[in-house]
Structure formats: C-alpha cells, structure tokens
Amino acid sequence: MRKLVALAALTATTLTLAACGSANDASTEASADTVEMPADSALAPVTEVPIADPSATATDAPEALPEPAATAAADAAADVAAKAAAAAEEPAE
C-alpha cells in the first residue's frame, strides 16, 4: 500500500511540473529560414583557383628501409611486444 501512495504522489508531482511548462511551438524555432541561413553562408562559391604544389608527392608504397635498419626496427618491436606480454602476465596489485 505504501508503494501505491508513493507512486501516486510521484505521478501527481510529475503532472504538476509538466503543467508549468510553456506552450511554445517548437517547430517555429527550427524553421528553414533560421537553420539554413548559416549553412548557405558557409557554402559561398569559391573564387580562388587551386594551385598545384610541386613539392607534394604521391607514391603508392613508401621507400623500403635498408636491411640493417629494418632488422633493428623488427628487433625493437619484438622487445616491446615481449615486455608488454610480460607486464600482462604479472598479477595486478
């Protein structure tokens, strides 16, 4: 019975607060005139002509590292992976 009284009081409070709200129509605030105006100014036509950058390069694959550098990088990556695996095996404090 107590739960029913608490539920009724909560419902009454909720309805009272809902009645205090305003009756403005939300669709007037989001009309096309106010929403699309900033978007139209951002889409102004571009008058500048694009210029090619001669220093820019587009290659499909990066240059390969020399053999000693590649081996050293692979060894360093293996060391880091081993340390990470060892740290994951340790019990948490």
C-alpha positions as CSV (number, residue, x, y, z in Angstrom):
1,M,0.0,0.0,0.0
2,R,2.9,2.4,0.8
3,K,4.3,1.9,-2.7
4,L,1.0,2.8,-4.3
5,V,0.8,6.0,-2.3
6,A,4.4,6.9,-3.2
7,L,3.7,6.2,-6.8
8,A,0.5,8.4,-6.8
9,A,2.5,11.2,-5.1
10,L,5.2,10.9,-7.7
11,T,2.7,10.9,-10.6
12,A,0.9,14.0,-9.2
13,T,4.2,15.9,-8.8
14,T,5.3,14.9,-12.3
15,L,2.0,16.1,-13.8
16,T,2.2,19.4,-11.8
17,L,5.6,20.1,-13.2
18,A,4.5,19.3,-16.7
19,A,1.7,21.7,-16.4
20,C,4.1,24.5,-15.6
21,G,5.9,24.2,-18.9
22,S,5.4,26.7,-21.7
23,A,3.2,26.0,-24.7
24,N,5.5,27.4,-27.4
25,D,5.5,25.5,-30.6
26,A,9.0,24.0,-31.1
27,S,8.6,23.9,-34.9
28,T,8.8,27.7,-35.2
29,E,12.2,27.8,-33.6
30,A,13.7,25.4,-36.2
31,S,12.2,26.9,-39.3
32,A,14.2,26.7,-42.6
33,D,14.9,30.4,-42.5
34,T,16.8,30.3,-39.3
35,V,18.5,26.9,-39.8
36,E,19.6,27.1,-43.4
37,M,20.9,30.7,-43.3
38,P,24.2,29.9,-41.6
39,A,24.7,26.9,-43.9
40,D,24.2,29.0,-47.0
41,S,26.9,31.5,-45.9
42,A,29.3,28.6,-45.4
43,L,28.7,27.3,-48.9
44,A,29.6,30.5,-50.7
45,P,31.2,30.0,-54.1
46,V,35.0,29.6,-54.1
47,T,36.6,32.2,-56.4
48,E,40.2,31.2,-55.9
49,V,41.8,28.8,-58.4
50,P,43.6,25.8,-56.9
51,I,47.4,25.8,-57.3
52,A,49.4,22.6,-57.7
53,D,52.1,22.0,-55.1
54,P,55.3,20.9,-56.9
55,S,56.8,19.6,-53.6
56,A,53.9,17.2,-53.0
57,T,54.5,13.6,-54.0
58,A,52.0,10.8,-54.3
59,T,53.6,7.4,-54.1
60,D,51.9,4.0,-53.8
61,A,54.4,2.5,-51.4
62,P,57.0,4.0,-49.1
63,E,60.6,3.5,-49.7
64,A,62.0,0.3,-48.2
65,L,64.4,0.6,-45.2
66,P,67.9,-0.7,-45.7
67,E,68.2,-4.3,-44.4
68,P,70.1,-3.4,-41.1
69,A,67.6,-0.7,-40.2
70,A,64.7,-2.9,-40.9
71,T,66.1,-5.7,-38.8
72,A,66.8,-3.3,-35.9
73,A,63.2,-2.0,-36.1
74,A,61.9,-5.5,-36.1
75,D,64.0,-6.4,-33.1
76,A,62.9,-3.4,-31.2
77,A,59.2,-4.2,-31.9
78,A,59.7,-7.7,-30.7
79,D,61.3,-6.4,-27.5
80,V,58.4,-4.1,-26.9
81,A,55.9,-6.9,-27.5
82,A,57.8,-9.2,-25.1
83,K,57.8,-6.6,-22.4
84,A,54.1,-5.9,-22.9
85,A,53.3,-9.7,-22.7
86,A,55.4,-9.9,-19.5
87,A,53.6,-7.0,-18.0
88,A,50.2,-8.5,-18.8
89,E,51.2,-11.8,-17.1
90,E,52.1,-10.0,-13.8
91,P,49.4,-10.0,-11.2
92,A,47.7,-6.7,-10.5
93,E,48.4,-5.1,-7.2
